[in-house]
Amino acid sequence: MIKHSIIAACVVMASLPCYANDLFKTADIAAGKKLVETNCISCHAASFGGDGSEIYTRELRKIKTPSGLIVQVRNCNTMLDLKWFEEDEVNAAAYLNQQYYHFK
């Protein structure tokens, strides 16, 4: 039951219009970069080859909004049991936005 509620909340959050500047204005991008380099790159490289950045730059990427980016980071955090705080998720998403997504 709780899992279904979390999924529903994530779907609603991902569909809401928002601006990256609002979501990421207090983010620590340097901390986000460290989290991504330490926890994300090896998995993405194993899945996509190279340095793993193709997951962010592929033509048919799944992420279309800033809130969708945070939802995906949260999904990875949960699936990999990283135990990141919400602040860590936002920091990582802000770094990814700066490097790859460039949401306004």
PLY file of the C-alpha trace (Angstrom):
ply
format ascii 1.0
element vertex 104
property float x
property float y
property float z
element edge 103
property int vertex1
property int vertex2
end_header
0.00 0.00 0.00
2.75 2.45 0.94
4.70 1.57 -2.20
1.67 2.38 -4.37
1.23 5.72 -2.57
4.88 6.62 -3.18
4.61 5.72 -6.86
1.43 7.78 -7.21
3.06 10.77 -5.52
6.08 10.49 -7.83
3.85 10.39 -10.91
1.96 13.48 -9.77
5.17 15.32 -8.89
6.76 14.49 -12.24
3.74 15.83 -14.13
3.61 19.20 -12.39
5.04 22.16 -14.29
8.02 23.63 -12.52
11.24 25.42 -13.20
14.70 24.05 -12.52
15.72 27.32 -10.91
13.04 26.80 -8.27
13.95 23.18 -7.57
17.71 23.57 -7.61
18.21 27.07 -6.17
19.61 25.83 -2.85
21.43 22.79 -4.25
25.12 22.15 -3.64
26.29 21.21 -7.12
29.79 20.22 -5.97
28.27 17.79 -3.46
25.96 16.48 -6.20
28.92 15.90 -8.52
30.69 13.87 -5.85
27.58 11.76 -5.23
27.13 11.07 -8.95
30.79 10.21 -9.48
30.85 7.92 -6.46
27.50 6.16 -6.88
26.13 6.50 -10.41
28.83 6.38 -13.05
29.87 2.74 -12.63
26.29 1.48 -12.96
25.52 3.70 -15.95
28.81 2.79 -17.64
28.01 -0.91 -17.19
24.61 -0.36 -18.82
25.54 2.09 -21.57
29.30 1.71 -22.01
31.93 4.41 -22.04
31.69 6.80 -19.15
27.94 6.17 -18.72
26.94 9.68 -19.81
24.95 8.34 -22.76
22.10 7.65 -20.35
21.73 11.43 -20.03
22.42 12.41 -23.64
20.64 9.68 -25.63
18.05 10.86 -28.11
15.14 9.06 -26.46
15.98 9.88 -22.86
13.18 9.48 -20.35
13.70 12.66 -18.35
11.70 15.62 -19.71
11.29 17.94 -16.69
13.28 19.09 -13.66
10.85 17.32 -11.31
11.12 14.18 -13.45
14.89 14.32 -12.98
14.51 14.41 -9.21
12.03 11.52 -9.36
14.51 9.43 -11.36
17.37 10.21 -8.97
15.04 9.24 -6.12
14.20 5.96 -7.88
17.89 5.11 -8.25
18.49 6.04 -4.62
15.70 3.68 -3.55
16.56 0.80 -5.90
20.25 0.88 -4.94
19.51 1.46 -1.23
21.96 4.38 -1.15
20.19 5.93 1.85
20.60 9.46 0.49
18.67 12.25 2.14
16.30 14.36 0.02
18.97 17.08 -0.01
21.43 14.60 -1.58
18.89 13.71 -4.27
18.37 17.37 -5.12
22.14 18.00 -5.15
22.73 15.10 -7.55
19.82 16.17 -9.77
21.10 19.76 -9.84
24.54 18.57 -10.92
23.04 16.37 -13.64
20.89 19.28 -14.79
23.90 21.57 -15.01
26.00 19.01 -16.88
23.48 17.33 -19.19
19.85 18.41 -19.09
20.01 22.22 -18.98
16.43 22.70 -17.81
15.63 26.38 -17.23
0 1
1 2
2 3
3 4
4 5
5 6
6 7
7 8
8 9
9 10
10 11
11 12
12 13
13 14
14 15
15 16
16 17
17 18
18 19
19 20
20 21
21 22
22 23
23 24
24 25
25 26
26 27
27 28
28 29
29 30
30 31
31 32
32 33
33 34
34 35
35 36
36 37
37 38
38 39
39 40
40 41
41 42
42 43
43 44
44 45
45 46
46 47
47 48
48 49
49 50
50 51
51 52
52 53
53 54
54 55
55 56
56 57
57 58
58 59
59 60
60 61
61 62
62 63
63 64
64 65
65 66
66 67
67 68
68 69
69 70
70 71
71 72
72 73
73 74
74 75
75 76
76 77
77 78
78 79
79 80
80 81
81 82
82 83
83 84
84 85
85 86
86 87
87 88
88 89
89 90
90 91
91 92
92 93
93 94
94 95
95 96
96 97
97 98
98 99
99 100
100 101
101 102
102 103
